[in-house]
């Protein structure tokens, strides 16, 4: 039997199914799930100025989508503990295919493509054991599932392709079971971490959350052009003693806590909803519970905290700013020290903006 490395390398010889590019569908810079005033769910493409380039119906509430790096195709992943994912042609609006997690597994709402767009990676929960797994799907074979690998921890909420071709996995550390809904079953023993996987999905580094803050669940991640990872946390410990809820990973198994204003930190209910890198060495984080969007410099020093109701979605824009969305349908632009309203749509944007490579 060939090794996993040889098997995955062999997949790259397959050709992609022809389809439109992102430029052909209006050059969006991000995707977002949203809800219309009638209660219908949609997937939308947004430009850098907040205009909508397309709006496609979804069968249920979306969380995040994996955006293909080269063609106008997205895979919308069901929210935890959902078991389906929809492959969507963003040119026609057609649902091309429905992916279903294997028996005994569920998805976490996020996924990512390989750099060449041939493989899709889905964070999953092995319900019986609680172990985190990363499912591997071959797009060139109609998204046939070709295997899975350990995520490096429990509760792999988000996976991200880094500019250097590796993959980062946010292992939140929290065990759940569909029979108990979203109840958290192991808060006393949880061990969140950031795991880095090589392109062949072998593990190459792990950055653990320190033991004295082991209840700081790592949920969301984003990457800078130099492959620095910004990490957003959701604190499960003493609500009156939250640690910093943002950190930077620059390699070597280390998470560097951001310097956050204590007054703002205590008003977040321990919750960061999204993170992003933007511009030349700047970072952003949002808290819909705290109604705040934060900016940080390259060293993780907070440079701004800006009020915006139910703010969450974040995404780097080509002009060096950060695109921001909220649950009231508003689109904003965040810089190092300002938050400017751009436009408002008759939508309630969901938690995440998914960056596109055009």
C-alpha positions in Angstrom: 0.0 0.0 0.0 1.5 3.4 -0.9 2.3 5.9 1.9 -0.2 8.7 2.7 2.4 11.2 1.3 2.7 9.3 -2.0 -1.1 8.9 -2.3 -1.9 12.5 -1.7 0.9 13.6 -4.1 -0.6 11.4 -6.8 -3.9 13.3 -6.6 -2.4 16.5 -7.9 -2.2 15.0 -11.4 -6.0 15.1 -11.7 -7.6 18.1 -13.6 -10.1 20.5 -12.2 -13.6 20.6 -13.5 -13.9 23.8 -15.6 -15.9 26.6 -14.0 -15.9 30.4 -13.6 -13.2 32.3 -11.7 -14.0 34.6 -8.8 -13.3 37.5 -11.1 -16.1 36.2 -13.4 -18.6 36.5 -10.5 -17.9 40.1 -9.6 -14.5 39.8 -7.9 -15.7 39.4 -4.3 -13.1 39.5 -1.6 -15.1 37.5 0.9 -18.0 35.1 1.4 -20.5 35.3 4.3 -23.5 33.4 5.3 -26.5 35.6 6.2 -30.3 35.6 6.9 -32.8 37.6 5.0 -35.7 39.5 6.6 -38.1 36.6 5.7 -35.9 34.2 7.6 -34.3 32.5 4.6 -30.6 31.7 4.7 -28.2 32.7 1.9 -24.5 32.8 1.0 -23.3 36.1 -0.3 -20.2 37.4 -2.0 -18.9 40.8 -0.8 -16.6 43.3 -2.6 -13.9 45.3 -0.7 -16.5 48.2 -0.5 -19.2 46.0 0.9 -21.3 45.6 -2.2 -23.0 42.2 -2.8 -21.8 40.4 -6.0 -24.1 37.3 -5.6 -26.7 35.9 -3.2 -27.4 32.2 -3.2 -30.0 30.4 -1.2 -28.9 27.9 1.5 -31.1 25.1 2.9 -30.2 25.9 6.5 -28.2 28.4 8.6 -24.6 28.6 7.4 -21.6 29.1 9.6 -18.6 29.4 7.3 -17.6 28.2 3.9 -14.5 26.9 2.3 -13.6 29.0 -0.8 -11.9 27.3 -3.6 -8.6 29.1 -4.3 -9.0 29.4 -8.1 -12.6 28.9 -9.2 -15.9 30.3 -8.1 -16.9 27.3 -5.9 -17.6 27.2 -2.2 -18.4 24.4 0.2 -20.8 25.6 2.9 -20.4 23.6 6.1 -23.2 22.9 8.5 -22.9 24.4 12.0 -21.7 22.1 14.7 -23.0 19.3 15.2 -24.2 19.2 11.6 -23.4 16.3 9.2 -23.8 17.9 5.8 -21.9 20.2 3.5 -23.1 21.8 0.3 -20.8 22.3 -2.8 -22.0 25.5 -4.4 -21.3 26.9 -7.9 -21.2 30.6 -7.1 -21.6 31.4 -10.8 -24.9 29.6 -11.3 -26.0 29.3 -7.7 -26.5 25.6 -8.2 -25.8 23.1 -5.3 -23.6 20.7 -7.2 -23.3 18.1 -4.5 -24.0 17.3 -0.9 -21.3 15.9 1.2 -22.2 13.8 4.3 -19.9 13.1 7.2 -19.3 9.4 7.9 -21.4 7.6 10.5 -20.2 8.5 14.0 -18.8 11.9 12.9 -20.0 15.5 12.7 -18.6 18.7 11.2 -17.6 21.9 13.1 -18.8 24.5 10.6 -15.4 25.2 8.9 -13.2 23.6 6.2 -10.3 24.5 3.9 -8.9 23.6 0.5 -5.3 22.7 -0.3 -3.3 25.3 -2.2 -3.9 23.6 -5.5 -7.7 23.3 -4.8 -7.7 19.5 -5.3 -8.3 18.5 -1.7 -10.9 19.6 0.8 -10.1 19.3 4.6 -13.0 19.1 7.1 -12.6 19.3 10.9 -14.7 16.5 12.5 -15.6 15.0 15.8 -15.3 11.2 16.3 -18.3 11.0 18.5 -17.5 7.7 20.2 -14.0 8.7 21.3 -14.1 12.5 21.3 -11.0 12.6 19.2 -10.6 15.3 16.6 -10.1 14.2 13.0 -9.5 16.0 9.7 -11.5 14.4 6.8 -9.8 14.5 3.3 -12.0 14.8 0.2 -10.8 14.6 -3.4 -12.5 17.3 -5.5 -11.2 15.9 -8.8 -13.1 12.7 -8.0 -16.4 14.4 -7.3 -15.4 15.0 -3.7 -14.8 11.4 -2.9 -13.7 10.9 0.7 -10.1 9.5 0.6 -9.3 9.3 4.2 -8.8 11.2 7.5 -6.0 12.1 9.9 -5.8 13.1 13.6 -6.4 16.8 14.2 -3.9 16.9 17.0 -6.5 17.4 19.8 -10.1 17.5 20.7 -12.7 19.8 19.2 -11.0 21.0 16.0 -13.3 23.9 15.3 -11.4 25.6 12.4 -8.8 24.7 9.8 -6.9 27.2 7.7 -4.6 27.0 4.8 -1.5 29.2 5.4 0.4 31.1 2.7 3.3 28.7 3.0 1.1 25.8 2.1 0.8 24.2 5.5 -2.5 23.9 7.4 -3.3 25.3 10.9 -6.0 23.6 13.1 -7.6 25.3 16.0 -8.3 22.4 18.5 -10.7 24.0 20.9 -10.2 21.3 23.5 -13.9 20.9 24.4 -15.6 17.5 24.0 -19.2 17.5 23.0 -21.7 14.8 22.0 -24.8 15.2 19.8 -27.0 13.5 22.5 -26.3 16.4 24.8 -26.4 19.1 22.2 -23.8 21.8 22.7 -23.1 20.9 26.3 -19.4 21.0 27.2 -18.3 17.7 28.8 -14.7 18.1 29.8 -14.1 21.6 31.0 -11.9 20.5 33.9 -9.5 18.5 31.7 -9.6 20.4 28.3 -6.3 21.0 26.6 -6.7 23.3 23.6 -3.9 23.8 21.1 -2.9 25.1 17.7 -1.7 22.2 15.5 0.3 22.8 12.2 0.1 20.1 9.5 2.3 19.8 6.5 0.7 19.7 3.0 0.6 15.9 3.2 -1.3 16.4 6.5 1.5 15.0 8.8 1.8 17.0 12.0 4.8 19.3 12.2 4.2 21.6 15.2 1.8 22.1 18.2 1.4 25.2 20.3 -0.4 24.4 23.5 -2.5 26.8 25.6 -0.6 27.2 28.9 -1.9 24.9 31.7 -2.8 27.9 34.0 -5.3 29.1 31.3 -6.2 25.6 29.9 -9.9 26.6 29.8 -9.2 29.2 27.1 -10.8 27.4 24.1 -9.1 28.2 20.8 -11.8 28.5 18.2 -10.9 30.8 15.3 -7.7 31.5 13.4 -6.5 33.7 10.5 -3.1 34.1 8.7 -0.9 37.0 7.8 1.1 36.9 4.5 4.2 35.7 6.5 2.1 32.8 7.9 1.8 34.2 11.3 -1.5 32.9 12.8 -3.7 35.1 14.9 -5.8 33.1 17.4 -9.2 33.9 18.9 -10.3 32.3 22.1 -13.5 31.7 24.1 -12.9 31.5 27.9 -14.6 28.7 29.8 -13.2 29.6 33.2 -13.9 32.1 35.9 -15.8 34.9 34.2 -14.3 37.4 36.6 -10.7 36.4 35.7 -10.4 36.1 31.9 -7.0 35.9 30.3 -6.2 37.6 27.0 -8.5 36.3 24.4 -6.2 36.8 21.4 -2.7 35.4 20.7 -0.2 35.3 17.9 1.6 32.1 16.7 4.9 32.8 14.9 6.3 29.2 15.0 8.3 27.1 17.5 5.3 25.8 19.4 4.5 29.1 21.1 1.4 31.2 21.5 2.2 34.9 22.3 -0.7 36.5 24.2 -1.9 39.9 22.9 -1.9 42.9 25.1 -5.6 43.7 25.6 -7.1 46.5 27.6 -8.5 45.1 30.9 -11.6 47.3 30.8 -12.6 46.1 27.4 -11.6 42.5 28.1 -14.0 42.2 31.1 -17.0 43.3 28.9 -16.6 40.5 26.3 -18.3 37.7 28.2 -15.1 35.7 27.4 -15.9 35.5 23.8 -14.0 36.3 20.6 -16.1 35.6 17.5 -13.6 36.1 14.6 -10.0 37.2 13.9 -8.2 38.5 10.9 -4.8 39.7 9.7 -4.8 42.8 7.5 -2.5 45.4 6.0 1.2 45.5 6.8 1.4 43.6 10.1 -1.9 44.5 11.7 -4.5 42.1 13.2 -8.1 42.3 14.2 -10.5 40.5 16.5 -14.2 40.9 17.2 -16.6 40.1 20.0 -20.4 40.1 19.1 -21.2 39.7 22.8 -19.0 42.7 23.7 -20.1 44.7 20.6 -16.5 45.6 20.0 -14.0 45.3 17.1 -10.3 45.4 18.1 -7.1 46.2 16.2 -3.6 45.1 17.1 -0.1 45.9 15.9 2.5 43.3 14.7 3.5 42.6 18.3 0.0 42.0 19.6 -0.4 45.4 21.3 -4.0 46.6 21.1 -4.3 49.8 19.1 -8.0 50.3 19.0 -11.4 49.1 20.4 -14.4 50.2 18.4 -18.1 49.9 19.2 -20.4 48.1 16.7 -23.5 46.2 17.7 -23.3 42.4 17.1 -20.0 42.8 15.2 -18.3 39.6 14.2 -17.2 39.0 10.5 -13.6 40.0 9.7 -11.6 39.7 6.5 -8.5 41.4 5.0 -9.3 43.7 2.1 -6.9 44.4 -0.9 -6.5 48.0 0.1 -4.8 47.1 3.4 -7.9 47.6 5.6 -10.1 45.0 7.2 -13.7 44.4 6.1 -16.1 44.0 9.0 -19.7 42.8 9.1 -22.4 42.7 11.8 -25.7 41.1 12.6 -27.6 44.3 11.6 -26.5 44.0 7.9 -23.8 46.7 8.2 -20.4 46.6 6.5 -17.5 48.5 8.0 -13.9 49.2 7.2 -11.4 48.8 10.1 -7.9 50.4 10.1 -5.3 50.4 12.8 -7.2 53.0 14.7 -10.6 53.7 13.1 -13.9 51.9 12.2 -15.8 53.4 9.4 -19.4 52.4 8.3 -19.5 51.6 4.6 -23.0 50.4 3.7 -26.0 48.5 5.1 -27.9 45.5 3.5 -31.2 44.0 4.5 -29.5 41.0 5.9 -28.3 39.6 9.2 -24.7 38.6 8.5 -23.5 35.4 10.3 -20.3 35.2 12.3 -17.6 34.8 9.6 -16.2 36.4 6.5 -14.2 33.9 4.5 -11.4 35.5 2.5 -11.0 34.7 -1.2 -7.9 34.3 -3.3 -8.5 35.9 -6.7 
